């Protein structure tokens, strides 16, 4: 079923929407949650919470891209679970390590002013990612959006772990340089 048809079911408050979402996106959502939480049980719980969150948020929201919408919800719920319940104990430290790697460039927003700045920062990071080669962008997204481990990324792209680390280092440096140049950090 097409995303627009699934969204239409949500707008009609038809419970089949959740079934169609699960049929189409369960693997995608499990992959996101599993990469962050490193626990099959926790990932399954988060995916179910994501379906509920989508049900509760459509309407009033009407996403154009259901894939991105449910992916963002799954990721947000997974990170929230990680922060509140498991912190550095889960994921063999991969999520914490990935966030630490980016901390030197982007930091973290804790107040309203910083949240507004974070939106501008997110916009600039998206522009930055659009301007780099596809392989670099894909590796960056795998590491910092999906929180894949270095070894998982190396296997996926057929690179050595040291090459993946090098690509990530150079990409982070380019990002930091761009953000400094634009006085965002």
C-alpha positions in Angstrom: 0.0 0.0 0.0 1.3 3.5 -0.8 2.2 5.9 2.0 -0.5 8.4 0.9 -3.1 5.6 1.3 -1.8 4.7 4.7 -1.9 8.3 5.8 -5.5 8.6 4.5 -6.4 5.6 6.7 -4.9 7.4 9.7 -6.9 10.6 8.9 -10.0 8.4 8.7 -9.1 6.9 12.1 -9.2 3.5 10.5 -7.2 1.0 12.7 -6.1 -0.8 9.5 -3.6 2.1 9.2 -1.5 0.7 12.1 -1.6 -2.8 10.5 -0.5 -1.4 7.1 2.3 0.6 8.8 3.5 -2.4 10.6 3.4 -4.5 7.5 5.4 -2.0 5.5 7.8 -0.5 8.1 8.4 -3.0 10.9 11.8 -4.0 9.6 12.8 -0.4 9.0 11.7 0.7 12.5 13.3 -2.4 14.2 16.6 -1.6 12.4 16.6 1.9 13.8 15.6 0.9 17.3 18.0 -2.1 17.4 20.9 0.0 16.3 20.4 2.5 19.1 19.3 0.2 21.9 21.2 -3.0 21.0 18.3 -5.0 22.5 15.7 -7.0 20.5 13.2 -6.7 23.3 13.6 -3.0 23.9 13.5 -2.4 20.1 10.2 -4.3 19.8 8.7 -2.2 22.6 9.9 1.0 21.0 8.5 0.0 17.6 5.1 -0.6 19.2 5.3 2.8 21.0 6.2 4.4 17.6 3.0 2.9 16.0 1.0 4.4 18.9 2.7 7.7 18.6 2.0 7.8 14.8 -1.7 6.9 15.6 -1.9 9.7 18.1 -0.2 12.3 15.9 -2.1 11.7 12.6 -4.3 13.8 12.6 -3.5 16.7 13.2 -0.2 16.0 11.4 -0.3 14.9 7.8 3.2 13.8 6.9 4.3 13.9 3.2 6.8 11.1 3.7 5.6 8.4 6.1 9.0 6.7 6.0 10.8 9.7 7.4 8.0 10.5 9.8 7.9 7.0 11.5 11.7 6.8 11.3 12.1 10.1 13.2 9.5 9.0 15.8 11.2 5.6 16.3 14.6 7.2 16.6 13.4 9.8 19.1 11.7 7.2 21.2 14.8 5.0 21.1 17.1 7.8 22.2 14.7 8.8 25.0 14.7 5.2 26.2 18.5 5.1 26.0 18.9 8.3 28.0 16.4 7.7 30.7 16.9 4.0 31.3 20.1 2.7 30.0 22.6 5.5 29.2 26.0 4.1 28.7 25.1 0.5 29.8 23.4 -0.4 26.5 24.6 -0.6 22.9 28.2 -1.6 23.9 28.7 2.2 24.1 28.2 2.7 20.4 25.5 5.3 20.7 27.3 7.2 23.4 30.5 7.0 21.4 28.8 8.3 18.3 27.3 11.2 20.2 30.7 12.0 21.8 32.3 12.1 18.4 29.9 14.8 17.3 29.9 16.7 20.6 33.0 18.7 19.6 31.1 20.1 16.5 27.5 20.5 17.7 27.3 20.2 21.5 23.9 19.8 23.0 21.0 22.3 23.6 19.5 22.5 27.0 17.4 25.7 27.0 14.9 27.3 24.7 17.5 29.6 23.1 19.7 26.7 22.4 16.8 24.8 20.9 16.2 27.6 18.5 19.9 27.6 17.6 19.7 23.8 17.3 17.1 24.1 14.5 19.4 26.5 12.6 22.2 24.1 13.2 20.1 21.1 11.9 19.3 23.1 8.8 23.0 23.8 8.1 24.0 20.2 8.8 21.4 19.1 6.2 22.8 21.5 3.7 26.3 20.3 4.5 25.3 16.7 3.9 23.7 17.5 0.6 27.0 19.0 -0.5 29.3 16.1 0.2 29.8 12.9 -1.9 27.2 10.2 -1.5 29.5 7.7 0.1 30.6 10.1 2.8 27.1 11.2 3.4 25.8 7.6 3.7 28.6 6.7 6.1 27.9 9.8 8.2 24.2 9.1 8.3 24.8 5.4 9.2 27.0 6.4 12.1 25.2 9.5 13.5 21.6 8.9 12.5 21.3 5.1 12.8 24.1 4.7 15.3 25.7 1.8 13.4 29.0 0.6 14.8 32.2 1.2 12.8 32.5 -2.5 12.1 28.9 -2.6 10.8 29.5 0.3 8.5 32.8 -1.2 7.3 31.0 -4.4 6.4 28.1 -2.6 4.7 30.4 -0.5 2.5 33.2 -3.1 2.0 35.8 -0.8 3.6 38.3 -1.5 6.4 37.4 -0.1 9.8 40.3 2.3 9.6 39.0 3.7 6.3 35.5 4.2 7.8 37.1 6.0 10.8 39.2 8.1 8.5 36.1 9.1 6.4 34.1 10.0 9.5 37.0 12.0 10.9 37.5 14.0 7.7 33.7 14.5 7.4 33.4 15.7 11.0 36.4 18.1 10.4 34.7 19.5 7.3 31.5 19.9 9.2 33.3 21.7 12.1 35.1 24.0 9.7 31.9 24.9 7.9 30.1 25.5 11.2 33.0 27.7 12.6 33.1 29.6 9.3 29.4 30.4 9.6 29.9 31.2 13.4 27.4 28.5 14.5 29.9 27.0 16.9 
